[in-house]
Amino acid sequence: QSLYPILIRTFLNPFMLFSTSLLLFALRPGHTSTGYTGYTLSSFGARFTSSLMSMSSPPPPPPPQPQPYFTLTFLGGAGLTGLTPILTQAGCSGKLHKAEVLYSKHSSSHLTDPAGKHVSAAVALSAAKSALFSSVPSCPLSSSPAGLAATTVLPTDGSSNTHCRSYVALATLWSCELWSLDLNGLPRPSAFDAVGDLVGSLVSGSPVAASVPPPVSVSSGPEWAYELLTSSPHPLMIPTVPSTLPASVTLLPGSFNPLHSGHVSMLRHGALSADEGWLELSVANVDKPTVTLEDARARLEGLGGRRAVLSNCATFERKMEALGGRDVEFRVGGDTVVRVFDKKYYGGDEREMEEAAA
């Protein structure tokens, strides 16, 4: 009973009344709209609630590793034996877009290296990157595109001799690895099996045999992502860590030069945590020069580990194409809203602008 007067005085305290009403107001459902912009009525309420949650909630778990969605390119028949166990697995169509065999030199002429060779590390790497790009348009939302290529030189008479080698390259959005297999002295069937075993392990995700040497080269990080973005025929969004964007996502595009409190505040509008949204840094811009690799690396480091994607999407039309069928809400500043509804970005065609905005 002695607590009653204390509780009454505390509840009637003007500061406590104000704080309670503020908290209730902050906890109300945010009003957002799916489209080019998303606004919440109380940015301070969102920030206030976010600070409370950050003191009591653990950091979000790391996103799950995406399943690769492969296109396979074989320059010659070596490696095809590795497909047999893959093609007989249930659900193979969920991980394999297509496999192509380029037997003649004419069919693989676009993949020759500067010296005109059809079997080299450069050819395997180029073929793997092209295979990855081939997977992009039809890649499921829960997977990520990948390309694998194998090019092999073997004697045509079936005998075993020297100077026999195979190059196998695996390209994903986050890395490109190259293996060089010495096939000298192996009969042709054994050489086919050696390449096939490596291909089968890489596509199925099973451990590579201990007898296979480690990759001779690995490209990864911002350098590899930048190479993909500046050479891809398709719009791409590459998360900074191996993951896929969720089916429903909030995205804040920007140059982030540098990231500032306004960006973070925009991302937190109507959300309990900024971790529920993603930042998008595009190396392409309709009004500015292409972001250099050095600048892209520096800006990514300035994001402080926040969830982010690196893209080559200068326009919202390309962003939507890269996002596939995802339900996306863009958070943008007032200057971007003005540009979205400026017909000069649509070739001066006002009807095209209205259709795109719709």
C-alpha positions as CSV (number, residue, x, y, z in Angstrom):
1,Q,0.0,0.0,0.0
2,S,2.9,2.4,0.6
3,L,3.7,2.2,-3.1
4,Y,0.4,3.7,-4.2
5,P,1.3,7.3,-3.5
6,I,4.6,6.9,-5.3
7,L,3.0,5.3,-8.3
8,I,0.3,8.0,-8.4
9,R,2.9,10.9,-8.2
10,T,5.0,9.2,-10.9
11,F,2.2,8.7,-13.3
12,L,0.9,12.3,-12.8
13,N,4.4,13.7,-13.4
14,P,4.2,15.8,-16.6
15,F,7.5,14.5,-17.9
16,M,6.4,10.9,-17.4
17,L,3.1,11.6,-19.1
18,F,5.0,13.1,-22.1
19,S,7.4,10.2,-22.3
20,T,4.6,7.6,-22.1
21,S,2.6,9.3,-24.8
22,L,5.8,9.6,-27.0
23,L,6.6,5.9,-26.6
24,L,3.0,4.9,-27.5
25,F,3.1,7.2,-30.5
26,A,6.5,5.8,-31.6
27,L,5.2,2.2,-31.3
28,R,2.3,2.8,-33.7
29,P,2.4,1.1,-37.1
30,G,4.4,3.2,-39.6
31,H,2.7,4.3,-42.8
32,T,4.7,3.4,-45.8
33,S,4.0,2.9,-49.5
34,T,5.6,0.5,-52.0
35,G,7.0,2.5,-54.9
36,Y,9.7,5.1,-55.3
37,T,9.4,6.6,-51.8
38,G,8.5,5.4,-48.4
39,Y,7.7,7.8,-45.6
40,T,6.8,7.5,-41.9
41,L,5.1,10.3,-40.0
42,S,7.4,10.3,-37.0
43,S,11.2,9.9,-37.7
44,F,12.0,10.7,-34.1
45,G,9.6,8.0,-32.9
46,A,11.3,5.5,-35.1
47,R,14.7,6.5,-33.9
48,F,13.6,6.4,-30.3
49,T,12.1,2.9,-30.6
50,S,15.2,1.8,-32.6
51,S,17.5,2.8,-29.8
52,L,15.4,0.9,-27.2
53,M,15.5,-2.2,-29.4
54,S,19.2,-2.0,-30.0
55,M,19.8,-2.2,-26.3
56,S,17.9,-5.4,-25.8
57,S,17.9,-7.2,-29.2
58,P,20.9,-9.3,-30.4
59,P,22.4,-8.4,-33.8
60,P,20.6,-10.1,-36.7
61,P,22.0,-13.5,-37.7
62,P,24.1,-13.7,-40.9
63,P,22.1,-14.3,-44.0
64,P,22.0,-17.8,-45.3
65,Q,24.3,-18.8,-48.1
66,P,22.5,-18.8,-51.4
67,Q,22.4,-21.9,-53.7
68,P,24.3,-21.4,-56.9
69,Y,22.3,-21.5,-60.2
70,F,24.7,-22.8,-62.8
71,T,25.4,-22.5,-66.4
72,L,28.1,-25.0,-67.5
73,T,30.3,-24.5,-70.5
74,F,32.6,-27.3,-71.8
75,L,35.1,-26.6,-74.6
76,G,35.4,-30.2,-75.6
77,G,34.0,-33.3,-74.0
78,A,36.3,-33.5,-71.0
79,G,34.3,-33.0,-67.8
80,L,30.9,-34.2,-69.1
81,T,31.2,-37.3,-67.0
82,G,30.8,-35.1,-63.9
83,L,27.2,-34.2,-65.0
84,T,25.8,-37.8,-64.7
85,P,25.4,-37.8,-60.9
86,I,24.1,-34.2,-61.0
87,L,21.5,-34.8,-63.7
88,T,20.1,-37.9,-61.9
89,Q,19.5,-35.9,-58.6
90,A,16.0,-34.8,-57.7
91,G,15.5,-31.1,-58.1
92,C,18.4,-30.7,-60.6
93,S,16.5,-28.0,-62.5
94,G,16.6,-25.8,-59.4
95,K,20.4,-25.6,-59.6
96,L,21.2,-26.0,-63.3
97,H,20.2,-23.5,-65.9
98,K,21.9,-25.2,-68.8
99,A,25.0,-27.1,-70.0
100,E,26.6,-26.4,-73.3
101,V,29.4,-28.2,-75.2
102,L,31.4,-26.2,-77.7
103,Y,33.2,-28.8,-79.7
104,S,34.4,-27.0,-82.8
105,K,36.8,-24.1,-82.7
106,H,34.3,-22.1,-84.7
107,S,31.7,-22.4,-81.9
108,S,34.2,-21.2,-79.3
109,S,36.0,-18.6,-81.4
110,H,34.6,-15.8,-79.1
111,L,36.4,-17.3,-76.2
112,T,40.0,-17.5,-77.5
113,D,42.7,-15.8,-75.5
114,P,44.9,-12.9,-76.9
115,A,47.3,-15.6,-78.3
116,G,44.5,-17.3,-80.2
117,K,44.6,-20.4,-78.0
118,H,41.4,-22.3,-77.2
119,V,42.8,-24.0,-74.1
120,S,44.3,-21.6,-71.5
121,A,43.6,-20.1,-68.1
122,A,42.3,-16.9,-69.8
123,V,39.8,-18.9,-71.9
124,A,38.5,-20.8,-68.9
125,L,38.0,-17.6,-66.9
126,S,36.3,-15.8,-69.7
127,A,34.0,-18.7,-70.4
128,A,33.1,-19.0,-66.7
129,K,32.2,-15.3,-66.5
130,S,30.1,-15.6,-69.7
131,A,28.3,-18.6,-68.2
132,L,27.5,-16.7,-65.1
133,F,26.0,-13.9,-67.1
134,S,23.9,-16.5,-68.9
135,S,22.4,-17.6,-65.6
136,V,21.3,-14.1,-64.5
137,P,18.0,-13.6,-66.3
138,S,16.4,-16.8,-65.2
139,C,18.0,-17.2,-61.7
140,P,15.5,-17.9,-58.9
141,L,15.2,-15.3,-56.2
142,S,16.5,-17.6,-53.6
143,S,19.6,-18.5,-55.6
144,S,22.6,-16.7,-57.1
145,P,23.9,-17.0,-60.6
146,A,27.1,-19.0,-61.2
147,G,29.1,-20.1,-64.2
148,L,31.5,-23.1,-64.6
149,A,33.8,-23.7,-67.5
150,A,36.2,-26.4,-68.5
151,T,38.6,-26.4,-71.4
152,T,41.0,-29.3,-72.0
153,V,43.7,-30.4,-74.4
154,L,44.0,-34.1,-75.0
155,P,45.5,-36.3,-77.8
156,T,42.9,-37.1,-80.4
157,D,44.2,-40.6,-81.1
158,G,43.3,-41.9,-77.6
159,S,46.9,-42.3,-76.5
160,S,48.5,-40.9,-73.4
161,N,51.2,-38.3,-74.0
162,T,52.6,-35.0,-72.6
163,H,51.3,-31.5,-72.7
164,C,47.8,-32.5,-71.7
165,R,46.1,-30.1,-69.3
166,S,42.7,-28.9,-68.3
167,Y,41.6,-25.5,-66.9
168,V,38.4,-25.4,-64.8
169,A,37.0,-22.0,-63.6
170,L,34.1,-21.4,-61.2
171,A,32.6,-17.9,-61.2
172,T,30.1,-16.6,-58.7
173,L,29.0,-13.1,-57.7
174,W,31.7,-13.0,-55.0
175,S,34.7,-14.9,-56.4
176,C,36.3,-16.6,-59.4
177,E,38.5,-19.6,-58.8
178,L,40.7,-21.4,-61.4
179,W,42.1,-24.9,-61.3
180,S,44.8,-26.3,-63.5
181,L,44.9,-30.1,-63.8
182,D,48.0,-31.8,-65.1
183,L,46.7,-34.7,-67.3
184,N,50.1,-35.9,-68.6
185,G,50.4,-39.6,-69.0
186,L,46.7,-40.3,-68.4
187,P,44.7,-42.4,-70.9
188,R,41.9,-40.4,-72.5
189,P,39.1,-42.0,-70.4
190,S,41.0,-41.4,-67.2
191,A,41.6,-37.8,-68.1
192,F,37.9,-37.3,-68.8
193,D,37.1,-38.8,-65.4
194,A,39.6,-36.5,-63.6
195,V,38.0,-33.4,-65.1
196,G,34.5,-34.8,-64.5
197,D,35.2,-35.5,-60.8
198,L,36.3,-31.9,-60.3
199,V,33.3,-30.5,-62.2
200,G,30.9,-32.8,-60.3
201,S,32.3,-31.7,-56.9
202,L,32.1,-28.0,-57.7
203,V,28.5,-28.2,-59.0
204,S,27.2,-30.5,-56.2
205,G,29.0,-28.5,-53.5
206,S,30.8,-31.7,-52.2
207,P,34.4,-31.5,-51.0
208,V,37.0,-31.6,-53.8
209,A,39.1,-34.7,-53.8
210,A,42.4,-34.5,-51.8
211,S,44.2,-35.5,-55.0
212,V,43.1,-32.3,-56.7
213,P,45.5,-29.3,-56.2
214,P,44.1,-26.1,-54.7
215,P,43.0,-23.3,-57.1
216,V,45.9,-21.6,-58.8
217,S,44.2,-18.2,-58.7
218,V,41.3,-16.6,-56.8
219,S,39.7,-13.3,-57.6
220,S,37.3,-11.9,-54.9
221,G,36.1,-8.9,-53.0
222,P,35.2,-5.5,-54.5
223,E,37.7,-6.0,-57.3
224,W,35.8,-9.1,-58.7
225,A,32.4,-7.5,-58.1
226,Y,33.5,-4.4,-59.9
227,E,34.8,-6.4,-62.9
228,L,31.4,-8.1,-63.1
229,L,29.4,-4.9,-62.8
230,T,31.4,-3.1,-65.5
231,S,31.2,-5.9,-68.0
232,S,27.8,-7.5,-67.4
233,P,25.2,-7.1,-70.2
234,H,22.5,-7.4,-67.5
235,P,21.7,-5.2,-64.5
236,L,23.2,-6.7,-61.3
237,M,22.9,-6.2,-57.6
238,I,25.7,-7.9,-55.6
239,P,25.3,-8.1,-51.8
240,T,28.6,-7.3,-50.1
241,V,28.5,-10.7,-48.3
242,P,27.4,-14.0,-50.0
243,S,23.6,-13.8,-49.6
244,T,20.5,-13.0,-51.6
245,L,18.1,-10.1,-51.1
246,P,14.8,-11.1,-49.4
247,A,11.6,-11.4,-51.4
248,S,10.4,-8.2,-49.8
249,V,13.1,-5.6,-49.3
250,T,13.6,-1.9,-48.4
251,L,16.4,-0.3,-50.5
252,L,18.1,3.0,-50.1
253,P,20.0,4.0,-53.2
254,G,22.8,6.6,-52.9
255,S,26.4,7.6,-53.6
256,F,27.3,7.4,-49.9
257,N,30.2,9.8,-50.3
258,P,30.2,9.6,-47.4
259,L,27.4,7.8,-45.5
260,H,25.8,10.2,-43.1
261,S,23.1,10.3,-40.4
262,G,20.5,11.4,-43.0
263,H,20.9,8.1,-44.8
264,V,20.6,6.1,-41.7
265,S,17.6,8.1,-40.6
266,M,15.8,7.5,-43.9
267,L,16.5,3.8,-43.7
268,R,15.0,3.6,-40.2
269,H,11.8,5.4,-41.0
270,G,9.0,3.1,-40.0
271,A,11.3,0.2,-39.1
272,L,12.5,-1.0,-35.7
273,S,16.0,-1.4,-36.9
274,A,18.1,-0.1,-39.8
275,D,19.1,-3.8,-40.4
276,E,15.7,-4.3,-42.0
277,G,16.8,-2.3,-45.0
278,W,19.7,-2.4,-47.5
279,L,21.9,0.3,-48.9
280,E,22.6,0.3,-52.7
281,L,25.7,1.8,-54.1
282,S,25.7,1.9,-57.9
283,V,28.9,2.3,-59.9
284,A,26.8,3.8,-62.7
285,N,25.0,7.2,-62.5
286,V,22.9,9.1,-65.0
287,D,24.4,12.4,-63.9
288,K,27.9,11.5,-62.8
289,P,30.9,9.6,-64.1
290,T,31.2,5.9,-63.4
291,V,32.5,5.3,-59.9
292,T,36.1,4.1,-59.9
293,L,37.1,0.9,-58.2
294,E,39.1,2.8,-55.6
295,D,36.2,5.1,-54.8
296,A,33.8,2.1,-54.7
297,R,36.1,0.3,-52.2
298,A,36.4,3.4,-50.0
299,R,32.7,4.0,-50.0
300,L,31.9,0.4,-49.1
301,E,34.3,0.6,-46.2
302,G,32.5,3.7,-45.0
303,L,29.2,1.9,-44.7
304,G,30.3,0.4,-41.4
305,G,29.3,-3.2,-42.1
306,R,25.7,-2.3,-42.9
307,R,23.8,-4.5,-45.3
308,A,24.5,-3.3,-48.7
309,V,24.6,-4.2,-52.4
310,L,26.9,-3.0,-55.1
311,S,25.1,-2.5,-58.4
312,N,25.5,-1.2,-62.0
313,C,21.9,0.2,-62.1
314,A,21.8,3.9,-62.9
315,T,18.1,4.1,-63.3
316,F,15.1,2.8,-61.3
317,E,14.0,0.8,-64.4
318,R,17.3,-1.1,-64.3
319,K,17.1,-1.5,-60.5
320,M,13.7,-3.1,-60.8
321,E,15.0,-5.4,-63.5
322,A,17.9,-6.5,-61.3
323,L,15.5,-7.1,-58.4
324,G,13.4,-9.5,-60.4
325,G,10.0,-10.2,-59.0
326,R,10.8,-8.9,-55.5
327,D,8.5,-6.6,-53.6
328,V,10.6,-3.5,-53.1
329,E,10.2,-0.2,-51.3
330,F,12.7,2.5,-52.3
331,R,13.7,5.1,-49.7
332,V,14.9,8.2,-51.5
333,G,15.6,11.9,-50.7
334,G,13.8,14.8,-52.2
335,D,16.4,15.5,-54.9
336,T,15.9,11.9,-56.2
337,V,12.2,12.3,-56.2
338,V,12.6,15.4,-58.4
339,R,14.8,13.4,-60.9
340,V,12.3,10.5,-61.0
341,F,9.7,12.9,-62.3
342,D,11.9,14.8,-64.7
343,K,11.2,13.9,-68.3
344,K,14.7,14.6,-69.4
345,Y,15.7,11.2,-67.9
346,Y,13.2,9.6,-70.3
347,G,14.4,11.1,-73.5
348,G,12.1,14.1,-73.0
349,D,9.0,11.8,-73.4
350,E,6.5,12.7,-70.7
351,R,4.3,9.6,-71.5
352,E,7.3,7.3,-71.0
353,M,8.0,9.1,-67.7
354,E,4.4,8.6,-66.5
355,E,4.5,4.9,-67.5
356,A,7.7,4.3,-65.7
357,A,6.6,6.1,-62.5
358,A,3.3,4.1,-62.5
